[in-house]
Amino acid sequence: MNLSARSLQQYSLFGGVSEAAIDDLLQYMGQVNFRAGETIFAEGDQGAEICFILQGRVRVEKAGVVLAELGRGDQFGEMFLMDPTPRSADVVGVESGSLVRISHRNLHRMSRKDPQAFQMLLMNCSREIGRRLRRMNERFVESRSGQAPPSPGGAGAPGEDEFKR
């Protein structure tokens, strides 16, 4: 796949990041192919990069439990930006594909060269982590009660504005 700033801007990780900033970061991105069944990284590995899926699918699992299945446009490995501890789960290819890796060192370089673009990238990662946490909470409640949790804004549920206070 031919990577360009314009093609990457359509994905949530790069939303709001200028074409010029992505162009600059492109020179530091490494594209990697993976196969179905291949371990991309294992729980306990030292993580120092974000991975962004260009094509194919991966499964995130811990102790044999599937936490998520991710595909084109999804990212993983971003937790190291907020918590520089070893990887917390395995990531395994479900169907062959390719991904882009952006190392911590190169993200740090971006933070010095273009702090605004780096801030936008961090905000995009934080939003994705928040969405995943919300889904995990819903799955947890569902597993405990045997039924889906109420939808946001439903009877008795606090509105989104209430959380902003």
Secondary structure as the mmCIF struct_conf table of DSSP 4:
data_model
#
loop_
_struct_conf.conf_type_id
_struct_conf.id
_struct_conf.beg_label_comp_id
_struct_conf.beg_label_asym_id
_struct_conf.beg_label_seq_id
_struct_conf.end_label_comp_id
_struct_conf.end_label_asym_id
_struct_conf.end_label_seq_id
HELX_RH_AL_P HELX_RH_AL_P1 ALA A 5 LEU A 8
TURN_TY1_P TURN_TY1_P1 GLN A 9 GLN A 10
BEND BEND1 TYR A 11 TYR A 11
HELX_RH_3T_P HELX_RH_3T_P1 SER A 12 PHE A 14
TURN_TY1_P TURN_TY1_P2 GLY A 15 GLY A 16
HELX_RH_AL_P HELX_RH_AL_P2 GLU A 19 LEU A 26
TURN_TY1_P TURN_TY1_P3 GLN A 27 TYR A 28
STRN STRN1 GLY A 30 PHE A 34
TURN_TY1_P TURN_TY1_P4 ALA A 36 GLY A 37
STRN STRN2 THR A 39 PHE A 41
TURN_TY1_P TURN_TY1_P5 GLU A 43 GLY A 44
HELX_LH_PP_P HELX_LH_PP_P1 ASP A 45 GLY A 47
STRN STRN3 GLU A 49 LYS A 62
TURN_TY1_P TURN_TY1_P6 ALA A 63 GLY A 64
STRN STRN4 VAL A 65 LEU A 70
TURN_TY1_P TURN_TY1_P7 ARG A 72 GLY A 73
STRN STRN5 GLN A 75 PHE A 76
HELX_RH_3T_P HELX_RH_3T_P2 GLU A 78 LEU A 81
TURN_TY1_P TURN_TY1_P8 MET A 82 MET A 82
BEND BEND2 THR A 85 PRO A 86
BEND BEND3 SER A 88 ALA A 89
STRN STRN6 ASP A 90 SER A 103
HELX_RH_AL_P HELX_RH_AL_P3 HIS A 104 LYS A 113
HELX_RH_AL_P HELX_RH_AL_P4 PRO A 115 SER A 145
BEND BEND4 GLY A 146 GLN A 147
HELX_LH_PP_P HELX_LH_PP_P2 ALA A 148 SER A 151
TURN_TY1_P TURN_TY1_P9 PRO A 152 GLY A 153
BEND BEND5 GLY A 154 GLY A 154
TURN_TY1_P TURN_TY1_P10 ALA A 155 GLY A 156
HELX_LH_PP_P HELX_LH_PP_P3 ALA A 157 GLY A 159
HELX_RH_AL_P HELX_RH_AL_P5 GLU A 160 LYS A 164
#
